Amino acid sequence: SGQAAARNASTVYSIAQPCSRKSRSEQSAFAALAMTTIADAMAIAVGSLQAGRLQDAEDVCRQVLAVDRNCADAWHLFGVIALEVGQPSLASERAQRAVSLNPRDPEAQNTLGTALRLQHKWEEAIAHFRRAAKLRPDFAEAHYNLVAQRHVRFADRG
């Protein structure tokens, strides 16, 4: 799989779709996807998410997954997008797929924990926040989520 990741990072894919509903600048951005690597496409997806263009980010994730169904980063970002639009169940499915493909990704573990927390699956959420914090000890968000979730669990029992 390390060889597959290297091959995907260096291989050029055609993953763009026609985007007639997009503005000229958005069409230019998507035209850039016509011949790009998966890593570059994921960078475009992250940029779209950060700019609040959730549909664009989702479109890129779908295109990447059409090329590589085992792209953990695409599944993770796909889960983040589901969280952003208020679909924690879908987010947990997507983040679980990312975690199953790359269990050592603290960001995906944290995203899965967040999706599970939103579904009131407290113990499962804590387990993923704990894994995220253990995988990256300086991951402040995971530590915060872990402490906050433990507090919610304790308050829930009281």
Short mmCIF file of the C-alpha atoms (twelve columns), coordinates in Angstrom:
data_MODEL
# 
_entry.id   MODEL 
# 
loop_
_atom_site.group_PDB 
_atom_site.id 
_atom_site.type_symbol 
_atom_site.label_atom_id 
_atom_site.label_alt_id 
_atom_site.label_comp_id 
_atom_site.label_asym_id 
_atom_site.label_seq_id 
_atom_site.Cartn_x 
_atom_site.Cartn_y 
_atom_site.Cartn_z 
_atom_site.pdbx_PDB_model_num 
ATOM 1   C CA . SER A 1   0.000   0.000  0.000   1 
ATOM 2   C CA . GLY A 2   2.973   2.327  0.461   1 
ATOM 3   C CA . GLN A 3   3.853   1.568  -3.153  1 
ATOM 4   C CA . ALA A 4   0.255   2.230  -4.185  1 
ATOM 5   C CA . ALA A 5   0.291   5.593  -2.398  1 
ATOM 6   C CA . ALA A 6   3.536   6.530  -4.126  1 
ATOM 7   C CA . ARG A 7   2.109   5.445  -7.476  1 
ATOM 8   C CA . ASN A 8   -1.069  7.507  -6.895  1 
ATOM 9   C CA . ALA A 9   0.923   10.562 -5.833  1 
ATOM 10  C CA . SER A 10  3.053   10.502 -8.966  1 
ATOM 11  C CA . THR A 11  0.489   9.376  -11.519 1 
ATOM 12  C CA . VAL A 12  -1.582  11.906 -13.385 1 
ATOM 13  C CA . TYR A 13  -5.309  11.219 -13.446 1 
ATOM 14  C CA . SER A 14  -8.130  12.736 -15.407 1 
ATOM 15  C CA . ILE A 15  -10.750 13.289 -12.725 1 
ATOM 16  C CA . ALA A 16  -12.534 16.469 -13.788 1 
ATOM 17  C CA . GLN A 17  -16.218 16.555 -14.652 1 
ATOM 18  C CA . PRO A 18  -17.914 19.201 -16.785 1 
ATOM 19  C CA . CYS A 19  -19.051 22.027 -14.531 1 
ATOM 20  C CA . SER A 20  -21.535 24.047 -16.571 1 
ATOM 21  C CA . ARG A 21  -23.316 25.352 -13.445 1 
ATOM 22  C CA . LYS A 22  -20.112 26.925 -12.132 1 
ATOM 23  C CA . SER A 23  -18.815 30.458 -12.613 1 
ATOM 24  C CA . ARG A 24  -15.875 31.044 -14.941 1 
ATOM 25  C CA . SER A 25  -13.374 31.128 -12.032 1 
ATOM 26  C CA . GLU A 26  -14.852 27.952 -10.560 1 
ATOM 27  C CA . GLN A 27  -14.687 26.294 -13.981 1 
ATOM 28  C CA . SER A 28  -10.998 27.230 -14.153 1 
ATOM 29  C CA . ALA A 29  -10.373 25.629 -10.780 1 
ATOM 30  C CA . PHE A 30  -12.139 22.460 -11.855 1 
ATOM 31  C CA . ALA A 31  -10.355 22.472 -15.207 1 
ATOM 32  C CA . ALA A 32  -7.144  22.258 -13.193 1 
ATOM 33  C CA . LEU A 33  -8.391  18.878 -11.996 1 
ATOM 34  C CA . ALA A 34  -8.400  17.549 -15.547 1 
ATOM 35  C CA . MET A 35  -4.804  16.425 -15.219 1 
ATOM 36  C CA . THR A 36  -3.649  16.346 -11.636 1 
ATOM 37  C CA . THR A 37  -2.462  13.975 -8.956  1 
ATOM 38  C CA . ILE A 38  -4.696  12.730 -6.186  1 
ATOM 39  C CA . ALA A 39  -2.606  14.712 -3.694  1 
ATOM 40  C CA . ASP A 40  -3.150  17.893 -5.721  1 
ATOM 41  C CA . ALA A 41  -6.868  17.165 -6.040  1 
ATOM 42  C CA . MET A 42  -7.102  16.697 -2.275  1 
ATOM 43  C CA . ALA A 43  -5.359  20.043 -1.767  1 
ATOM 44  C CA . ILE A 44  -7.997  21.626 -4.017  1 
ATOM 45  C CA . ALA A 45  -10.752 19.905 -1.999  1 
ATOM 46  C CA . VAL A 46  -9.314  21.151 1.298   1 
ATOM 47  C CA . GLY A 47  -9.033  24.667 -0.118  1 
ATOM 48  C CA . SER A 48  -12.649 24.517 -1.275  1 
ATOM 49  C CA . LEU A 49  -13.761 23.358 2.176   1 
ATOM 50  C CA . GLN A 50  -11.796 26.126 3.892   1 
ATOM 51  C CA . ALA A 51  -13.350 28.676 1.529   1 
ATOM 52  C CA . GLY A 52  -16.830 27.408 2.421   1 
ATOM 53  C CA . ARG A 53  -17.449 25.820 -0.971  1 
ATOM 54  C CA . LEU A 54  -18.701 22.528 0.461   1 
ATOM 55  C CA . GLN A 55  -20.274 21.276 -2.754  1 
ATOM 56  C CA . ASP A 56  -17.038 21.840 -4.666  1 
ATOM 57  C CA . ALA A 57  -15.072 20.006 -1.968  1 
ATOM 58  C CA . GLU A 58  -17.558 17.134 -2.062  1 
ATOM 59  C CA . ASP A 59  -17.397 16.989 -5.861  1 
ATOM 60  C CA . VAL A 60  -13.610 16.682 -5.755  1 
ATOM 61  C CA . CYS A 61  -13.805 13.962 -3.079  1 
ATOM 62  C CA . ARG A 62  -16.246 12.011 -5.229  1 
ATOM 63  C CA . GLN A 63  -13.936 12.355 -8.223  1 
ATOM 64  C CA . VAL A 64  -10.919 11.178 -6.225  1 
ATOM 65  C CA . LEU A 65  -12.878 8.226  -4.836  1 
ATOM 66  C CA . ALA A 66  -13.966 7.310  -8.362  1 
ATOM 67  C CA . VAL A 67  -10.272 6.878  -9.143  1 
ATOM 68  C CA . ASP A 68  -9.132  5.423  -5.804  1 
ATOM 69  C CA . ARG A 69  -11.829 3.958  -3.525  1 
ATOM 70  C CA . ASN A 70  -9.167  3.444  -0.847  1 
ATOM 71  C CA . CYS A 71  -8.035  7.058  -0.523  1 
ATOM 72  C CA . ALA A 72  -8.271  7.537  3.251   1 
ATOM 73  C CA . ASP A 73  -7.795  11.305 2.974   1 
ATOM 74  C CA . ALA A 74  -10.768 11.605 0.608   1 
ATOM 75  C CA . TRP A 75  -12.981 9.517  2.920   1 
ATOM 76  C CA . HIS A 76  -11.897 11.661 5.878   1 
ATOM 77  C CA . LEU A 77  -12.632 14.954 4.109   1 
ATOM 78  C CA . PHE A 78  -15.902 13.476 2.869   1 
ATOM 79  C CA . GLY A 79  -16.756 12.839 6.541   1 
ATOM 80  C CA . VAL A 80  -15.804 16.377 7.557   1 
ATOM 81  C CA . ILE A 81  -18.119 17.720 4.845   1 
ATOM 82  C CA . ALA A 82  -20.979 15.573 6.169   1 
ATOM 83  C CA . LEU A 83  -20.368 17.029 9.641   1 
ATOM 84  C CA . GLU A 84  -20.421 20.549 8.210   1 
ATOM 85  C CA . VAL A 85  -23.850 19.979 6.666   1 
ATOM 86  C CA . GLY A 86  -25.274 18.411 9.825   1 
ATOM 87  C CA . GLN A 87  -25.238 14.734 8.873   1 
ATOM 88  C CA . PRO A 88  -23.384 13.004 11.744  1 
ATOM 89  C CA . SER A 89  -24.535 9.503  10.800  1 
ATOM 90  C CA . LEU A 90  -23.176 9.879  7.267   1 
ATOM 91  C CA . ALA A 91  -20.064 11.548 8.687   1 
ATOM 92  C CA . SER A 92  -19.401 8.597  10.984  1 
ATOM 93  C CA . GLU A 93  -19.755 6.126  8.079   1 
ATOM 94  C CA . ARG A 94  -17.302 8.095  5.980   1 
ATOM 95  C CA . ALA A 95  -14.852 8.747  8.818   1 
ATOM 96  C CA . GLN A 96  -15.023 5.072  9.822   1 
ATOM 97  C CA . ARG A 97  -13.992 4.175  6.286   1 
ATOM 98  C CA . ALA A 98  -11.048 6.603  6.564   1 
ATOM 99  C CA . VAL A 99  -10.036 5.137  9.936   1 
ATOM 100 C CA . SER A 100 -10.283 1.578  8.622   1 
ATOM 101 C CA . LEU A 101 -7.969  2.536  5.743   1 
ATOM 102 C CA . ASN A 102 -5.548  4.515  7.930   1 
ATOM 103 C CA . PRO A 103 -6.024  3.862  11.658  1 
ATOM 104 C CA . ARG A 104 -2.949  5.968  12.475  1 
ATOM 105 C CA . ASP A 105 -4.532  9.222  11.234  1 
ATOM 106 C CA . PRO A 106 -5.326  11.304 14.331  1 
ATOM 107 C CA . GLU A 107 -7.466  13.769 12.357  1 
ATOM 108 C CA . ALA A 108 -9.719  10.987 11.054  1 
ATOM 109 C CA . GLN A 109 -9.955  9.484  14.552  1 
ATOM 110 C CA . ASN A 110 -10.996 12.892 15.914  1 
ATOM 111 C CA . THR A 111 -13.558 13.406 13.143  1 
ATOM 112 C CA . LEU A 112 -15.041 9.980  13.824  1 
ATOM 113 C CA . GLY A 113 -15.197 10.799 17.531  1 
ATOM 114 C CA . THR A 114 -16.999 14.056 16.783  1 
ATOM 115 C CA . ALA A 115 -19.544 12.328 14.543  1 
ATOM 116 C CA . LEU A 116 -20.164 9.667  17.194  1 
ATOM 117 C CA . ARG A 117 -20.511 12.312 19.925  1 
ATOM 118 C CA . LEU A 118 -23.189 14.065 17.890  1 
ATOM 119 C CA . GLN A 119 -25.065 10.744 17.774  1 
ATOM 120 C CA . HIS A 120 -24.790 10.411 21.588  1 
ATOM 121 C CA . LYS A 121 -22.470 7.413  21.258  1 
ATOM 122 C CA . TRP A 122 -20.388 8.644  24.183  1 
ATOM 123 C CA . GLU A 123 -18.124 5.655  24.863  1 
ATOM 124 C CA . GLU A 124 -17.255 5.154  21.203  1 
ATOM 125 C CA . ALA A 125 -16.537 8.877  20.832  1 
ATOM 126 C CA . ILE A 126 -14.210 8.835  23.844  1 
ATOM 127 C CA . ALA A 127 -12.310 5.860  22.416  1 
ATOM 128 C CA . HIS A 128 -11.641 7.718  19.152  1 
ATOM 129 C CA . PHE A 129 -10.705 10.982 20.880  1 
ATOM 130 C CA . ARG A 130 -8.307  8.982  23.064  1 
ATOM 131 C CA . ARG A 131 -6.750  7.314  19.995  1 
ATOM 132 C CA . ALA A 132 -6.363  10.683 18.274  1 
ATOM 133 C CA . ALA A 133 -4.636  12.189 21.328  1 
ATOM 134 C CA . LYS A 134 -2.373  9.161  21.691  1 
ATOM 135 C CA . LEU A 135 -1.405  9.207  18.023  1 
ATOM 136 C CA . ARG A 136 -0.541  12.908 18.174  1 
ATOM 137 C CA . PRO A 137 0.139   14.037 21.751  1 
ATOM 138 C CA . ASP A 138 0.183   17.736 20.762  1 
ATOM 139 C CA . PHE A 139 -3.274  17.534 19.112  1 
ATOM 140 C CA . ALA A 140 -5.083  20.107 21.267  1 
ATOM 141 C CA . GLU A 141 -8.496  19.605 19.664  1 
ATOM 142 C CA . ALA A 142 -8.446  15.865 20.410  1 
ATOM 143 C CA . HIS A 143 -7.451  16.511 24.034  1 
ATOM 144 C CA . TYR A 144 -10.183 19.117 24.389  1 
ATOM 145 C CA . ASN A 145 -12.773 16.768 22.869  1 
ATOM 146 C CA . LEU A 146 -11.656 13.963 25.161  1 
ATOM 147 C CA . VAL A 147 -11.960 16.082 28.314  1 
ATOM 148 C CA . ALA A 148 -15.251 17.635 27.204  1 
ATOM 149 C CA . GLN A 149 -16.715 14.247 26.324  1 
ATOM 150 C CA . ARG A 150 -15.659 12.752 29.645  1 
ATOM 151 C CA . HIS A 151 -17.401 15.670 31.367  1 
ATOM 152 C CA . VAL A 152 -20.586 15.068 29.350  1 
ATOM 153 C CA . ARG A 153 -20.456 11.363 30.165  1 
ATOM 154 C CA . PHE A 154 -19.996 12.126 33.887  1 
ATOM 155 C CA . ALA A 155 -22.803 14.727 33.901  1 
ATOM 156 C CA . ASP A 156 -25.065 12.320 32.025  1 
ATOM 157 C CA . ARG A 157 -24.684 9.755  34.824  1 
ATOM 158 C CA . GLY A 158 -25.339 12.268 37.611  1 
# 
